[in-house]
């Protein structure tokens, strides 16, 4: 067997959305790129609900038609049972909801209110991620799967490569690179190596979920919506998938879970029974899979880059899943980082300047996102309060309506074009 060559312009740790997108975009620009991925694709991953902020990168990779052909559920927006329930207003009326429509007290947003993208997708991540990794290969990226990164190779304080081993083979191999991109997700390999992880203690949550079959689904314009319903100590998601199953999960602070005295499975069942909208949609359903759990503990890294390396996606920061921003952050960040790394490879003297601009822009977006998530977790507000917060955050000049601003925030397109495509130091 012939090993891939040992010198690349860029080596990328991780073949998820952030890694595959960064690698593919750099290969499009003529750079030699290697992805080192620890698993074999397709592989299971949570995070099925995409928002439209990911689509510009999908388009840049030339994947929109293929994405459509995969037959994923189209998602036109989101339905919320969140905050204080407001009485019916003039625009909602007082009549009972039509069959297949969201129930009383719900509200939401449509992607078309925010941008030219009218819909996104509810995806099976195994298929979506495999599509991205396969596209990276088509574009000329070398991909090693079932390869475990051991450690970065440093020349002084500069990363010049890494060591890895293949599954079933103890041989330690070395690959050298001009730039290294860490897209290792919540493993955040380089952030752990350089001790950069900073935890967000007030967003220390745990999630438990399963897949249900036989659910009642919304119809019409709301077909495919993600439903988010608050509970006193947490919230539920309800994500309809194209295979007839629905991802239903519960998120709660870790401390609340510990104080409950229940197993995660029992807590899930008892909280589900007390929901209003989710229990209505799942009353005829049965569980079609086991339970899965993950600690959704938000964090950022104290630095997003250093000599010869940069972070992207969850390897740089993880934001609470409430607004479904994970894949969008990874893919839009990948678009911006590919621009930056391309510049660095063509003009090595620009490295510090360009990567500082990338980090500054990324942090500006993350800070606004964390701020909005924290505000959104206050369930004592009504929908108009959330609209007002969105407008104050992204549109203080009130160019658009506050409802449009809210849809823009939840679409994940807030300032992204300016932040990642035209960075400034």
C-alpha positions as CSV (number, residue, x, y, z in Angstrom):
1,X,0.0,0.0,0.0
2,X,1.3,3.4,-0.9
3,X,1.0,6.1,1.8
4,X,-0.1,9.6,0.8
5,X,2.8,12.0,0.4
6,X,4.1,13.5,3.7
7,X,4.1,17.2,2.8
8,X,1.0,19.4,2.2
9,X,0.1,23.0,2.1
10,X,-2.7,22.3,4.7
11,X,-3.5,19.4,7.0
12,X,-7.0,19.5,8.5
13,X,-7.9,17.6,11.7
14,X,-11.4,16.2,11.3
15,X,-13.7,15.6,8.4
16,X,-16.9,17.0,9.7
17,X,-18.7,20.0,8.1
18,X,-16.0,22.5,9.2
19,X,-13.1,20.4,8.2
20,X,-14.5,19.1,4.9
21,X,-15.7,22.6,3.8
22,X,-12.4,24.2,4.7
23,X,-10.4,21.5,2.9
24,X,-12.7,21.6,-0.2
25,X,-12.6,25.3,-0.6
26,X,-8.8,25.4,-0.3
27,X,-8.4,22.6,-2.8
28,X,-10.6,24.5,-5.2
29,X,-7.9,27.2,-5.0
30,X,-5.2,24.9,-6.0
31,X,-3.7,24.0,-2.6
32,X,-2.6,20.5,-1.5
33,X,-4.8,19.4,1.5
34,X,-5.0,16.3,3.7
35,X,-7.9,15.5,6.1
36,X,-7.1,13.2,9.0
37,X,-10.4,11.8,10.4
38,X,-10.6,9.4,13.3
39,X,-13.9,7.7,12.2
40,X,-15.1,5.9,9.1
41,X,-17.8,7.8,7.2
42,X,-20.8,7.7,7.1
43,X,-21.0,8.0,10.9
44,X,-23.8,9.1,13.3
45,X,-23.8,12.6,14.5
46,X,-26.4,14.8,16.3
47,X,-27.2,18.3,15.0
48,X,-29.8,17.5,12.3
49,X,-31.6,20.9,12.0
50,X,-29.8,23.2,9.6
51,X,-30.4,26.9,9.3
52,X,-29.9,28.8,6.1
53,X,-26.6,30.4,7.2
54,X,-24.9,27.1,6.1
55,X,-26.2,27.4,2.5
56,X,-23.7,30.0,1.1
57,X,-20.9,27.5,1.8
58,X,-22.9,24.6,0.4
59,X,-23.3,26.7,-2.8
60,X,-19.6,27.6,-2.9
61,X,-18.8,23.9,-2.9
62,X,-21.3,23.3,-5.7
63,X,-23.5,20.9,-3.7
64,X,-27.0,22.4,-3.7
65,X,-28.5,20.2,-6.4
66,X,-27.0,17.1,-4.8
67,X,-28.3,18.1,-1.4
68,X,-31.8,18.5,-2.9
69,X,-31.5,15.0,-4.5
70,X,-30.8,13.4,-1.1
71,X,-34.5,14.1,-0.3
72,X,-34.0,15.7,3.1
73,X,-37.0,17.3,4.8
74,X,-37.3,20.9,3.8
75,X,-37.4,23.3,6.7
76,X,-39.1,26.6,6.0
77,X,-38.6,28.0,9.5
78,X,-39.3,27.2,13.1
79,X,-42.2,27.0,15.5
80,X,-41.8,28.0,19.1
81,X,-43.8,27.5,22.2
82,X,-41.5,29.7,24.2
83,X,-41.7,32.6,26.7
84,X,-44.8,33.8,28.3
85,X,-47.9,32.8,26.4
86,X,-49.6,35.8,25.0
87,X,-53.3,36.0,24.2
88,X,-54.4,35.8,20.6
89,X,-53.8,39.0,18.8
90,X,-55.3,40.6,15.7
91,X,-52.9,38.8,13.4
92,X,-53.5,35.3,14.9
93,X,-57.2,35.5,15.5
94,X,-59.2,33.5,18.1
95,X,-60.3,30.5,16.1
96,X,-59.0,27.0,16.8
97,X,-55.9,26.2,14.8
98,X,-56.6,24.3,11.5
99,X,-55.8,20.6,11.4
100,X,-52.0,20.2,10.8
101,X,-51.2,23.7,12.1
102,X,-49.3,24.6,15.2
103,X,-51.4,24.9,18.3
104,X,-52.4,28.0,20.3
105,X,-49.7,30.0,21.9
106,X,-47.1,29.0,19.4
107,X,-45.2,31.5,17.3
108,X,-42.2,31.4,15.0
109,X,-40.4,32.6,12.0
110,X,-39.9,31.9,8.3
111,X,-36.5,31.9,6.6
112,X,-38.0,33.9,3.6
113,X,-38.5,36.8,6.0
114,X,-34.7,37.1,6.4
115,X,-33.0,36.4,3.0
116,X,-33.2,35.0,-0.4
117,X,-33.0,31.5,1.1
118,X,-36.6,30.3,1.5
119,X,-35.8,27.0,3.2
120,X,-33.1,24.9,4.7
121,X,-33.1,21.2,5.6
122,X,-33.6,18.7,8.4
123,X,-30.8,16.3,7.6
124,X,-29.5,12.9,8.5
125,X,-26.0,14.0,9.5
126,X,-24.4,10.7,8.5
127,X,-25.5,11.4,4.9
128,X,-24.9,15.2,4.9
129,X,-21.4,14.9,6.4
130,X,-20.6,12.1,4.0
131,X,-21.7,14.3,1.1
132,X,-19.3,17.1,2.2
133,X,-16.4,14.7,2.8
134,X,-17.0,13.1,-0.6
135,X,-17.0,16.5,-2.3
136,X,-13.6,17.3,-0.6
137,X,-12.2,14.2,-2.2
138,X,-13.6,15.1,-5.6
139,X,-11.9,18.4,-5.3
140,X,-8.6,16.7,-4.8
141,X,-8.3,16.5,-1.0
142,X,-6.5,13.4,0.3
143,X,-8.6,11.9,3.1
144,X,-7.4,9.5,5.8
145,X,-10.3,7.9,7.8
146,X,-9.9,5.8,11.0
147,X,-6.7,7.8,11.6
148,X,-6.0,9.1,15.1
149,X,-4.0,12.3,15.6
150,X,-1.4,11.8,18.2
151,X,0.0,15.3,18.6
152,X,1.1,18.4,16.7
153,X,4.7,18.6,15.5
154,X,6.3,21.9,16.5
155,X,9.3,23.8,15.3
156,X,9.8,26.2,18.2
157,X,6.3,27.6,18.8
158,X,5.2,27.0,15.2
159,X,3.0,24.0,14.1
160,X,4.7,22.3,11.2
161,X,2.7,19.1,11.0
162,X,1.3,16.3,13.1
163,X,1.7,12.6,14.0
164,X,-1.1,10.1,13.5
165,X,-1.7,6.3,13.5
166,X,-4.1,4.3,11.4
167,X,-6.6,1.9,13.1
168,X,-5.1,-1.5,13.6
169,X,-1.6,-0.2,12.9
170,X,0.6,1.0,15.8
171,X,3.0,2.7,13.4
172,X,3.3,6.4,14.1
173,X,3.3,8.5,10.9
174,X,4.3,12.1,10.5
175,X,2.8,14.6,8.0
176,X,4.2,18.1,7.5
177,X,2.2,21.1,6.5
178,X,2.6,24.9,6.0
179,X,-0.7,25.4,7.8
180,X,-2.8,23.2,10.2
181,X,-6.5,23.6,10.7
182,X,-8.2,22.0,13.7
183,X,-11.7,21.0,12.9
184,X,-11.8,18.2,15.4
185,X,-15.2,19.3,16.9
186,X,-15.7,18.9,20.6
187,X,-12.5,16.9,20.9
188,X,-10.9,20.3,20.3
189,X,-7.5,18.7,20.0
190,X,-5.3,21.8,19.7
191,X,-7.3,23.8,22.2
192,X,-6.7,21.0,24.7
193,X,-3.0,20.7,23.7
194,X,-2.4,24.4,24.2
195,X,-4.8,24.7,27.2
196,X,-7.1,27.2,25.6
197,X,-10.6,26.0,26.5
198,X,-12.8,28.4,28.5
199,X,-16.1,27.0,29.7
200,X,-19.3,29.0,29.9
201,X,-20.5,27.9,33.4
202,X,-24.0,29.4,33.0
203,X,-24.6,27.3,29.8
204,X,-23.6,23.9,31.3
205,X,-26.4,21.7,30.0
206,X,-27.0,18.0,29.2
207,X,-29.1,16.6,26.4
208,X,-31.0,13.3,26.1
209,X,-32.8,12.3,22.9
210,X,-34.3,9.4,20.9
211,X,-36.0,8.8,17.6
212,X,-39.8,8.4,17.4
213,X,-41.9,6.9,14.7
214,X,-45.6,7.5,14.1
215,X,-45.6,11.1,15.2
216,X,-48.2,13.6,14.0
217,X,-46.6,16.2,11.8
218,X,-47.5,19.8,10.8
219,X,-48.7,20.4,7.3
220,X,-48.4,23.1,4.7
221,X,-45.9,25.9,5.3
222,X,-45.0,24.5,8.7
223,X,-44.3,21.0,7.4
224,X,-40.7,20.3,8.3
225,X,-40.5,23.0,11.0
226,X,-38.3,22.4,14.0
227,X,-40.5,22.8,17.1
228,X,-38.9,24.2,20.2
229,X,-40.9,24.0,23.4
230,X,-39.8,25.4,26.8
231,X,-40.2,23.6,30.1
232,X,-39.6,25.1,33.6
233,X,-36.1,23.6,33.8
234,X,-35.2,23.0,30.1
235,X,-36.6,22.6,26.6
236,X,-37.6,20.1,24.0
237,X,-36.7,19.9,20.3
238,X,-38.9,18.1,17.7
239,X,-37.2,17.6,14.3
240,X,-39.0,15.6,11.6
241,X,-36.7,13.6,9.3
242,X,-37.2,12.3,5.8
243,X,-37.1,8.6,6.9
244,X,-40.3,8.9,8.8
245,X,-38.7,9.3,12.2
246,X,-38.6,12.4,14.4
247,X,-35.7,13.4,16.6
248,X,-37.1,14.4,20.0
249,X,-34.7,15.6,22.6
250,X,-34.7,17.3,26.0
251,X,-32.0,19.8,27.2
252,X,-31.6,20.8,30.9
253,X,-28.9,22.3,33.1
254,X,-26.7,19.6,34.5
255,X,-27.4,20.7,38.0
256,X,-31.2,20.5,37.5
257,X,-30.7,16.9,36.2
258,X,-28.6,16.0,39.3
259,X,-31.2,17.4,41.7
260,X,-34.1,15.6,39.9
261,X,-32.9,12.3,41.3
262,X,-34.0,10.6,38.1
263,X,-32.2,8.8,35.4
264,X,-32.0,10.8,32.1
265,X,-34.4,8.4,30.5
266,X,-37.0,8.8,33.3
267,X,-36.5,12.6,33.3
268,X,-37.1,12.7,29.6
269,X,-40.3,10.6,29.9
270,X,-41.7,12.7,32.8
271,X,-40.9,16.0,31.1
272,X,-42.3,14.9,27.8
273,X,-45.6,14.0,29.4
274,X,-45.9,17.5,30.7
275,X,-45.3,19.3,27.4
276,X,-48.1,20.9,25.5
277,X,-47.2,20.8,21.8
278,X,-44.6,18.0,21.7
279,X,-46.8,15.6,23.7
280,X,-49.7,16.3,21.2
281,X,-47.5,15.5,18.3
282,X,-46.0,12.3,19.9
283,X,-49.2,10.9,21.5
284,X,-49.5,8.1,18.8
285,X,-45.7,7.6,18.4
286,X,-43.4,4.8,19.6
287,X,-39.7,5.0,20.3
288,X,-37.7,3.6,17.4
289,X,-34.2,3.8,18.8
290,X,-32.3,3.8,22.1
291,X,-31.5,7.0,24.1
292,X,-28.4,9.0,23.4
293,X,-26.9,11.7,25.6
294,X,-24.3,14.4,25.4
295,X,-23.1,17.2,27.6
296,X,-23.9,20.5,25.8
297,X,-21.5,22.6,27.8
298,X,-20.7,25.7,25.9
299,X,-17.1,26.9,25.6
300,X,-14.8,29.2,23.7
301,X,-11.1,29.0,23.1
302,X,-8.9,31.8,24.4
303,X,-7.1,31.9,21.0
304,X,-8.4,30.8,17.6
305,X,-5.0,30.7,16.0
306,X,-1.3,30.6,16.5
307,X,1.9,30.2,14.4
308,X,1.0,27.7,11.7
309,X,-2.4,26.8,13.0
310,X,-6.1,27.9,13.3
311,X,-9.3,26.6,14.8
312,X,-12.8,26.4,13.2
313,X,-16.2,25.2,14.2
314,X,-16.6,23.4,17.5
315,X,-12.9,23.1,17.8
316,X,-12.9,26.9,18.3
317,X,-16.2,27.3,20.3
318,X,-19.4,25.5,21.0
319,X,-22.6,27.5,21.4
320,X,-25.6,26.1,23.2
321,X,-27.8,24.2,20.6
322,X,-30.9,26.2,21.3
323,X,-30.7,28.2,18.0
324,X,-29.4,25.3,15.9
325,X,-26.2,27.2,14.9
326,X,-23.6,24.5,15.2
327,X,-23.3,23.4,11.5
328,X,-23.7,27.0,10.3
329,X,-20.9,28.3,12.5
330,X,-18.7,25.5,11.3
331,X,-19.4,26.0,7.6
332,X,-19.4,29.8,7.6
333,X,-16.3,29.8,9.7
334,X,-14.8,27.4,7.2
335,X,-15.6,29.8,4.4
336,X,-13.9,32.6,6.2
337,X,-10.9,30.5,7.3
338,X,-10.4,29.2,3.8
339,X,-10.1,32.8,2.6
340,X,-7.6,33.6,5.3
341,X,-5.5,30.5,4.8
342,X,-5.4,31.0,1.1
343,X,-4.1,34.5,1.6
344,X,-1.5,33.2,4.1
345,X,-0.2,30.5,1.8
346,X,0.2,33.1,-1.0
347,X,1.7,35.7,1.2
348,X,3.3,34.1,4.4
349,X,4.2,37.6,5.8
350,X,0.4,38.3,6.1
351,X,-0.2,35.4,8.5
352,X,-0.6,37.2,11.8
353,X,-2.6,40.1,10.3
354,X,-5.0,37.9,8.4
355,X,-5.6,35.4,11.1
356,X,-6.1,38.2,13.7
357,X,-8.8,39.6,11.4
358,X,-10.4,36.1,11.1
359,X,-10.4,35.7,14.9
360,X,-11.8,39.2,15.6
361,X,-14.6,38.7,13.1
362,X,-15.4,35.2,14.4
363,X,-15.5,36.5,18.0
364,X,-17.7,39.4,17.2
365,X,-20.3,37.0,15.8
366,X,-19.9,34.5,18.6
367,X,-20.3,37.2,21.3
368,X,-23.5,38.5,19.8
369,X,-24.8,34.9,19.5
370,X,-24.0,34.1,23.1
371,X,-25.6,37.3,24.2
372,X,-28.8,36.4,22.3
373,X,-28.9,32.8,23.6
374,X,-28.6,34.0,27.2
375,X,-31.4,36.5,26.6
376,X,-33.5,33.9,24.9
377,X,-33.2,31.5,27.9
378,X,-35.2,34.0,29.9
379,X,-38.7,32.5,29.4
380,X,-40.4,35.4,31.2
381,X,-40.5,37.5,28.0
382,X,-43.0,37.5,25.2
383,X,-42.3,37.1,21.5
384,X,-42.2,40.9,21.0
385,X,-39.4,41.1,23.6
386,X,-37.3,38.6,21.6
387,X,-38.0,40.5,18.4
388,X,-36.9,43.7,20.1
389,X,-33.7,42.1,21.3
390,X,-32.9,40.8,17.8
391,X,-33.4,44.3,16.4
392,X,-31.3,46.0,19.0
393,X,-28.5,43.4,18.4
394,X,-28.3,43.5,14.6
395,X,-30.4,46.4,13.4
396,X,-30.3,49.4,15.8
397,X,-31.1,51.7,12.9
398,X,-34.4,49.8,12.5
399,X,-34.0,49.4,8.7
400,X,-36.1,46.2,8.8
401,X,-39.0,45.2,11.0
402,X,-38.2,43.6,14.3
403,X,-39.8,40.4,13.2
404,X,-37.6,40.3,10.1
405,X,-34.6,40.9,12.4
406,X,-35.6,38.0,14.6
407,X,-35.9,35.8,11.5
408,X,-32.4,37.0,10.4
409,X,-30.8,36.1,13.7
410,X,-32.4,32.6,13.7
411,X,-31.4,32.1,10.1
412,X,-27.7,32.4,11.0
413,X,-27.0,35.0,8.4
414,X,-26.6,37.9,10.8
415,X,-23.7,39.9,9.5
416,X,-22.0,36.8,8.2
417,X,-21.3,38.1,4.7
418,X,-19.6,41.2,6.2
419,X,-17.8,39.2,9.0
420,X,-16.3,36.4,7.0
421,X,-16.1,37.6,3.5
422,X,-14.7,41.1,4.1
423,X,-12.7,40.8,7.4
424,X,-10.9,43.7,8.8
425,X,-8.2,43.7,11.5
